[in-house]
Amino acid sequence: MVDVVNGTGVVGGVVHAPVVWFRASVPLPPLEGDLPEDHREAEGARLKEAVEAVALGYEARAARASGAVSEVLVATATLARDRGWTRPAGKYVRGGTPAPHAASRALDEFIAMLSQLGGLMAERATDLRDIRDRVTAQLLGMPEPGLPRPDRPMILLADDLAPADTADLDSERIVALATRLGGPTSHTAIIARQRSLPCVVAVAGLAEVAEGEEILLDGEAGTLHRGVDTESARELVAADRQRRRILAGWTGPGRTADGVPVQLLANVADGEAARAAAAGQAEGVGLFRTELSFLTAREEPSVEEQAATYREVLDAFDGHKVVVRTLDAGTDKPVPFATMADEPNPALGVRGNRLRLTHPGLIDRQLDAIALAGEGREPGPWVMAPMVATIDEARDFASACRSRGLKVGVMIEVPAVALMADAVLSEVDFVSIGTNDLTQYVMAADRLAPELAELTDPWQPAVLRLIHHTAQAGQRAGKPVGVCGEAAADPRLACVLVGLGVTSLSMAAAAVPEVGSMLGRVSSAQCAAVAAAALKATSAADTREAVAEALAATPG
């Protein structure tokens, strides 16, 4: 009898393999009294050395990675050095607690505090547990914890995965992922998507699956099938491989079956990721996340240093569209010199374009650097601001960009701006919808909270209606409306977005062929029909079902 365990599918693919569980922990030895006073200073120094070693380890992994993987690892290195836990840990050592126990106690307290805050703060608990285990291992002279390294292909199961673990995956041996926690825009999902690794998150019944048990994982459906007979599993996997072979033959450009163009662009965070994307089918860059060069800096990089970084991405796509997002520091992207300490709700605080309020000149110098990097290029860089909430903010940003000869846009993440799309588009040249943040703000649900994965689903009808409202404003203004959130990487949802009036889709470069292949099999009329079906739905599940039926029934 086949037993189906349901979760949220984030990366498509069908895999049949035994499972291996990842449960990282480093046991502490029993606490045997206080440290002698004359040992405490040295023990404090040992703690600082272990913290720095772990932080440097994350940065080394970041240097070997690229794109979203690198960005997440650099942010985790910053968290490893965070005074929110290192300061109390040092205090415990000075009070006589051995460094391993002091670090573990301070981090557990920090984790508990963030978990109580909920939402985005609670999501950081996974990263902090990984930091705790690595620092403890350093102090005990043990190898840092890591992923299982099986001798054959297996599906990795975990409560959750820290960025360092996901980045270290051996894709020859770990052929799919499933986690009990996480959501469609969690770090695990983003990194798995970049690596084209079939992945299901928020699997409530995952604990029922035993070590070594063979399962069939369907990353698109978000299901784990237990008890599937070998022959049936073989047929399903073979069909998926055939589908992948077809995708591998897709060469672009993005267009519907009746020839309506849809730009398929890549999300990148550095030159290496841009070069990799340019070697594939991406037609340009729809989201250049500029945080990476800031996350690694202890002080603001100079205009010339920033320009050198931006040139790498512009060079990779020379002659093509490159959309640069200005600094989006804050929340899960802490920048040492720009992130406000102790914000009660950083997701709603000073982030993105709001840095102009607290750090005058920071964004202006970044615009200077983008303009410098774009000198003599045709087309020049497009620039957009995140977290714009009012027409005045859009107007001020547009003025700053146009004074430097830059094509200007804003991100549609705040519902207020989506509702005012006509007025916004009268001030700027284009808009790009960040579905990750737009969804969390529309649904009042943190996009990184695993318990709220159903709410933070971009298939939610309220989200799609705001996207439709924005896209229609773009059509009236005759200006481009893109989507650069994770929603763009979902092939079926891409059909809906095009039907709603979206003109470009930006995603992890690995997702471009699947989205392009799907769009190439449907007409613009069929996209309009599935969009109309989606707009009539009343829940995310109903939307998916309505779109699936419309795609099956509507002629191309």
C-alpha positions in Angstrom: 0.0 0.0 0.0 1.4 3.4 -1.0 1.5 6.0 1.8 1.8 9.7 0.7 3.5 12.3 2.9 2.7 15.8 1.8 4.8 19.0 1.9 5.5 22.0 -0.3 7.3 21.3 -3.5 10.0 23.9 -4.3 12.2 22.2 -7.0 10.8 19.8 -9.5 12.1 16.3 -10.2 11.2 12.7 -9.5 13.7 10.6 -7.6 13.5 7.1 -6.2 16.1 6.3 -3.6 16.7 5.3 0.0 16.8 8.1 2.6 19.5 9.2 4.9 18.7 11.4 7.9 20.8 14.4 8.9 20.8 15.2 12.6 23.7 17.5 13.5 24.6 17.8 17.2 27.8 17.9 19.2 27.4 16.4 22.7 28.9 18.4 25.5 31.0 16.6 28.2 29.7 16.9 31.8 30.3 20.2 33.5 32.9 19.6 36.2 33.0 22.8 38.3 34.2 26.3 37.6 37.4 27.2 35.8 40.2 28.5 38.0 40.4 32.2 37.9 43.9 32.2 36.4 42.6 30.1 33.4 39.7 32.3 32.5 41.4 34.9 30.4 43.0 32.2 28.2 39.7 30.4 28.0 38.1 33.7 26.8 40.7 34.0 24.1 40.1 30.4 23.1 36.4 31.2 22.7 37.2 34.2 20.5 39.5 32.1 18.3 36.9 29.4 17.9 34.2 31.9 16.9 36.5 33.5 14.4 37.5 30.1 12.9 33.9 29.2 12.4 33.1 32.5 10.8 36.1 32.2 8.5 34.9 28.7 7.6 31.5 30.1 6.4 33.3 32.8 4.5 35.6 30.2 2.8 32.5 28.3 1.7 31.0 31.5 0.5 34.2 32.2 -1.6 33.8 28.7 -3.2 30.1 29.3 -3.9 28.3 31.9 -5.9 25.0 33.7 -6.1 22.4 33.1 -3.4 24.5 30.4 -1.8 27.4 32.7 -1.3 25.2 35.5 -0.1 23.5 33.3 2.6 26.9 32.0 3.8 28.3 35.4 4.2 25.3 36.5 6.2 25.7 33.4 8.5 29.4 34.4 9.0 28.2 37.7 10.3 25.7 36.0 12.6 28.5 33.8 13.9 30.3 37.0 15.2 27.1 38.6 16.5 27.5 40.2 19.9 24.0 39.1 20.8 25.5 35.8 21.8 29.3 36.3 21.9 29.0 39.0 24.6 27.1 36.8 27.1 29.3 33.8 26.2 32.3 35.8 27.2 30.6 36.9 30.4 30.0 33.3 31.3 33.6 32.4 30.7 34.7 35.2 32.9 32.4 33.8 35.6 34.1 30.5 35.4 32.2 28.5 32.8 34.3 26.5 30.3 34.2 27.9 26.8 32.2 25.0 25.2 29.5 25.2 27.8 29.5 29.0 27.8 29.1 29.1 24.0 26.4 26.5 24.0 24.5 28.2 26.8 24.7 31.7 25.2 23.6 30.4 21.8 20.7 28.4 23.3 19.5 31.5 25.1 19.8 33.5 21.9 17.9 30.8 19.9 15.2 30.8 22.5 14.8 34.6 22.4 14.6 34.7 18.6 12.2 31.7 18.6 9.8 33.6 20.9 9.9 36.6 18.6 8.7 34.4 15.8 8.7 35.0 12.1 12.0 36.0 10.4 13.8 36.0 13.7 12.8 32.5 14.5 14.1 31.4 11.1 17.6 32.3 12.2 17.4 29.6 14.8 18.6 27.0 12.3 21.6 29.0 11.4 22.4 29.6 15.1 22.2 25.9 15.9 24.7 25.2 13.2 27.0 27.9 14.6 26.6 26.4 18.1 27.6 23.0 16.9 30.5 24.2 14.9 31.9 26.5 17.7 31.5 23.7 20.3 33.3 21.2 18.0 36.1 23.7 17.5 36.5 24.2 21.3 36.4 20.4 22.0 39.0 19.7 19.3 36.4 17.7 17.3 35.7 17.8 13.5 33.0 20.3 12.7 29.6 18.5 12.1 28.7 18.0 8.6 26.5 16.1 6.1 26.4 12.4 5.8 28.5 11.2 2.9 26.7 8.1 1.6 28.4 5.7 -0.8 25.4 5.6 -3.1 22.7 8.1 -4.3 20.3 8.9 -1.5 17.6 11.4 -0.5 18.6 13.6 2.4 16.0 14.2 5.1 16.4 16.7 7.9 14.4 18.9 10.3 16.1 21.7 8.5 19.4 22.5 6.9 21.8 25.3 7.6 23.2 27.2 4.6 26.6 25.7 5.2 25.2 22.2 4.9 23.1 22.9 1.8 26.2 24.5 0.1 28.3 21.5 0.9 26.0 18.9 -0.6 27.5 16.3 -2.9 25.0 16.2 -5.7 26.4 13.0 -7.0 25.3 11.3 -3.7 22.6 13.5 -2.4 20.0 13.5 -5.2 17.1 15.2 -3.5 16.1 17.0 -0.3 13.1 17.0 2.1 12.9 19.0 5.3 10.3 19.1 8.1 10.7 22.8 8.4 11.3 25.6 5.9 9.1 27.3 3.3 9.2 28.1 -0.4 11.6 31.0 0.1 13.7 29.5 2.9 17.5 29.3 2.5 17.2 25.6 1.8 14.7 26.1 -0.9 16.6 29.0 -2.6 19.9 27.1 -2.6 18.3 23.9 -3.8 16.6 25.8 -6.6 19.9 27.3 -7.7 21.4 23.8 -7.8 18.4 22.2 -9.5 18.1 19.7 -6.7 14.6 18.2 -6.3 13.3 19.5 -3.0 10.2 19.4 -0.8 10.0 21.5 2.4 7.5 21.8 5.3 6.8 18.1 5.4 4.8 17.7 8.6 5.0 13.9 8.6 8.6 13.5 7.7 9.5 11.9 11.0 7.5 8.9 10.0 10.1 8.0 7.3 12.8 5.7 8.6 16.5 5.7 7.9 17.2 3.6 4.8 13.6 3.4 3.6 13.1 3.8 -0.1 10.8 6.6 -1.1 9.7 8.3 -4.3 10.1 12.1 -4.0 8.2 14.3 -6.4 9.6 17.8 -6.1 6.9 19.5 -8.2 3.9 17.8 -6.5 5.6 18.2 -3.0 5.0 14.6 -2.1 7.0 11.7 -0.7 5.5 8.3 -1.6 6.3 5.3 0.6 5.8 1.7 -0.5 6.0 2.3 -4.2 6.8 -0.8 -6.1 10.2 -0.8 -7.9 8.7 -1.1 -11.5 6.3 1.8 -11.0 9.0 3.9 -9.5 11.3 3.1 -12.4 8.7 4.2 -14.9 8.0 7.5 -13.1 11.7 8.3 -12.8 12.3 7.4 -16.5 9.5 9.8 -17.5 11.0 12.6 -15.5 14.4 11.9 -17.1 12.9 12.2 -20.5 11.3 15.5 -19.5 14.7 16.7 -18.4 16.3 15.7 -21.7 13.7 17.7 -23.5 14.4 20.7 -21.3 18.1 20.4 -21.9 17.4 20.9 -25.6 15.6 24.2 -25.1 17.7 27.1 -26.3 15.3 30.1 -26.1 14.6 32.9 -26.3 11.5 33.0 -24.1 8.3 33.2 -26.0 4.8 31.6 -26.0 3.8 29.1 -28.7 2.3 31.9 -30.8 5.4 34.0 -30.6 4.7 36.5 -27.9 8.1 37.4 -26.3 8.6 36.9 -22.6 12.1 37.9 -21.3 13.6 35.1 -19.2 16.3 36.6 -17.0 18.6 35.4 -14.2 18.8 36.4 -10.6 22.5 36.8 -9.7 24.6 38.1 -6.8 28.1 38.3 -8.3 30.2 38.1 -11.4 30.7 34.3 -11.1 27.0 33.7 -11.0 26.5 36.1 -13.9 29.1 34.3 -16.0 27.4 30.9 -15.3 24.0 32.3 -16.2 25.3 33.9 -19.4 26.7 30.5 -20.4 23.1 29.2 -20.3 19.8 30.4 -21.7 19.2 33.5 -19.6 18.6 36.6 -21.8 19.9 39.0 -19.2 19.8 39.8 -15.5 16.5 40.7 -13.9 17.8 40.9 -10.4 21.4 41.7 -9.5 21.5 41.5 -5.7 24.3 43.9 -4.8 24.4 43.0 -1.1 27.2 40.4 -1.4 30.0 43.0 -1.7 28.6 44.8 1.3 28.0 41.7 3.5 31.7 40.9 3.4 32.9 44.5 4.2 33.5 45.9 7.6 33.1 49.4 6.2 31.4 50.8 3.1 33.3 49.9 -0.1 34.4 52.9 -2.1 32.6 54.0 -5.3 35.5 52.6 -7.3 35.5 49.2 -5.4 31.7 48.9 -6.0 32.0 49.8 -9.6 34.6 47.1 -10.2 32.2 44.5 -8.7 29.3 45.7 -10.8 31.4 45.7 -14.0 31.8 41.9 -13.6 28.1 41.3 -14.0 27.7 43.9 -16.7 30.6 42.4 -18.6 29.0 38.9 -18.4 25.9 40.2 -20.1 27.4 42.9 -22.2 24.8 44.2 -24.7 21.9 42.7 -22.7 19.5 43.9 -20.1 20.9 44.0 -16.5 18.7 45.2 -13.7 20.6 46.2 -10.6 18.8 46.3 -7.2 20.2 48.9 -4.8 21.3 47.7 -1.4 18.6 45.7 0.5 20.4 45.5 3.8 18.5 44.4 7.0 16.4 41.4 8.1 18.3 38.3 6.8 21.0 40.3 5.1 22.8 42.1 7.9 25.4 44.6 6.7 27.8 45.6 9.5 27.9 49.3 8.8 24.2 49.8 7.6 22.0 47.5 9.7 20.3 49.0 12.7 20.8 47.1 15.9 17.9 45.8 18.0 15.1 46.6 15.6 12.0 45.2 17.1 10.7 44.1 13.7 13.4 44.4 11.0 11.2 43.0 8.2 9.1 46.2 8.6 11.9 48.4 9.6 14.8 50.3 8.0 15.7 48.2 5.0 16.1 48.7 1.3 15.4 52.2 0.1 14.7 53.3 3.7 18.4 53.3 4.3 18.3 56.8 2.7 16.7 57.9 6.0 19.3 56.6 8.3 22.5 56.5 6.2 22.4 59.6 4.0 24.6 59.3 0.9 24.9 55.5 1.1 22.5 54.8 -1.8 23.7 57.9 -3.7 27.2 56.6 -3.7 26.0 53.2 -4.9 24.2 54.9 -7.7 27.5 56.7 -8.6 29.2 53.4 -8.7 26.5 51.8 -10.9 26.7 54.8 -13.3 30.5 54.5 -13.4 30.4 50.8 -14.2 27.8 51.5 -16.9 29.7 54.2 -18.7 29.9 53.6 -22.5 27.5 50.6 -22.4 24.5 50.1 -24.6 22.1 49.3 -23.1 23.2 50.9 -19.8 22.2 49.3 -16.5 18.7 49.4 -15.3 18.4 50.3 -11.5 15.6 49.6 -9.1 15.0 50.3 -5.4 13.6 47.8 -3.0 11.0 48.6 -0.3 9.6 51.7 -1.8 6.2 52.5 -0.1 5.1 55.9 -1.4 4.9 57.9 -4.6 7.2 60.5 -3.1 9.8 57.8 -2.5 9.5 56.6 -6.1 9.8 60.2 -7.4 12.9 60.9 -5.3 14.6 57.7 -6.3 13.8 58.4 -10.0 15.3 61.8 -9.8 18.5 60.5 -8.3 18.8 57.9 -11.0 18.0 60.1 -13.9 20.5 62.7 -12.8 23.1 60.0 -13.4 21.6 58.8 -16.8 20.3 55.6 -15.4 17.1 53.8 -16.4 15.0 53.7 -13.2 12.5 51.4 -11.7 11.2 50.3 -8.3 10.3 47.0 -6.8 6.7 46.2 -6.0 6.9 44.6 -2.6 4.8 46.8 -0.4 1.1 46.4 -1.1 0.5 50.1 -0.9 2.7 50.6 -4.0 1.0 47.8 -5.8 -2.4 49.5 -5.2 -0.9 52.8 -6.5 0.8 51.1 -9.5 -0.6 53.7 -12.1 0.8 56.6 -10.1 4.2 54.8 -9.5 4.5 54.0 -13.2 4.1 57.6 -14.1 7.3 58.3 -12.1 9.5 55.4 -13.3 10.5 53.5 -16.4 9.6 50.0 -15.2 8.6 48.0 -12.1 9.6 44.5 -10.9 7.5 42.5 -8.5 9.3 40.8 -5.7 6.8 38.1 -4.9 8.7 36.8 -1.8 8.2 40.0 0.2 4.9 41.0 -1.5 3.4 37.7 -0.4 4.6 38.0 3.2 3.2 41.5 3.5 -0.1 40.8 1.8 -0.7 37.7 3.9 0.8 39.2 7.1 3.0 36.0 7.4 6.7 35.8 7.6 8.0 34.2 4.4 10.6 32.2 6.3 8.3 30.8 9.0 7.8 27.1 8.3 4.5 27.0 10.1 3.1 29.6 7.7 4.2 28.0 4.4 0.6 27.7 3.2 0.1 31.5 3.7 3.4 32.5 2.2 2.6 30.7 -1.0 2.7 33.0 -4.1 -0.3 31.1 -5.5 -2.5 32.9 -2.9 -5.3 34.6 -4.8 -4.8 38.0 -3.1 -1.2 38.0 -4.2 -2.2 37.2 -7.8 -4.8 39.9 -7.9 -2.3 42.5 -6.8 0.1 41.3 -9.5 -2.7 41.5 -12.0 -3.5 45.1 -10.9 0.1 46.1 -11.3 0.6 44.4 -14.7 -2.5 46.0 -16.1 -1.2 49.4 -14.9 2.0 48.6 -16.8 0.0 47.8 -20.0 -1.8 51.1 -19.7 1.5 53.0 -19.3 3.2 51.0 -22.0 6.0 50.1 -19.5 7.6 46.7 -18.6 6.4 44.8 -15.5 8.7 42.0 -14.4 8.6 39.4 -11.6 11.9 38.6 -9.9 10.7 36.7 -6.9 10.8 32.9 -6.5 7.4 32.6 -8.1 9.0 33.2 -11.5 10.7 29.8 -11.3 7.5 27.8 -11.1 6.6 26.8 -14.7 2.8 26.7 -14.3 2.8 29.9 -12.3 4.9 31.5 -15.0 2.0 30.8 -17.4 -0.4 32.6 -15.0 2.0 35.5 -14.6 2.3 36.0 -18.4 -1.5 35.8 -18.6 -1.8 38.5 -16.0 0.3 40.8 -18.1 3.8 40.3 -16.8 6.4 41.0 -19.5 9.6 39.4 -18.0 10.4 36.7 -15.5 13.7 36.5 -13.5 14.8 33.4 -11.6 17.7 31.2 -10.7 19.5 30.5 -13.9 19.0 26.8 -13.6 15.2 27.2 -13.7 15.2 29.1 -17.1 15.0 26.1 -19.4 12.0 24.5 -17.6 10.1 27.8 -17.5 11.0 28.6 -21.2 10.0 25.1 -22.3 6.6 25.4 -20.6 5.9 28.8 -22.0 6.8 27.5 -25.5 4.1 24.9 -25.3 1.2 27.3 -24.5 -0.2 30.2 -26.4 -0.8 33.7 -25.1 -4.5 33.0 -25.3 -4.0 29.9 -23.1 -2.0 32.0 -20.6 -4.8 34.5 -20.5 -7.3 31.6 -19.9 -5.3 30.1 -17.0 -4.8 33.6 -15.5 -8.6 34.2 -15.6 -9.1 30.8 -13.9 -6.6 31.7 -11.2 -8.3 35.0 -10.5 -11.6 33.3 -9.7 -10.0 30.9 -7.1 -10.4 31.5 -3.4 -7.4 29.6 -2.0 -3.9 28.7 -3.1 -4.9 25.0 -3.4 -7.9 26.0 -5.5 -5.7 28.2 -7.7 -3.3 25.4 -8.4 -6.2 23.0 -9.3 -8.0 25.6 -11.5 -4.8 26.3 -13.4 -4.0 22.6 -13.9 -7.5 22.1 -15.3 -7.3 25.1 -17.5 -3.9 24.1 -18.9 -5.4 20.6 -19.7 -8.6 21.9 -21.2 -7.8 25.1 -23.0 -6.5 24.8 -26.6 -3.2 26.6 -27.3 
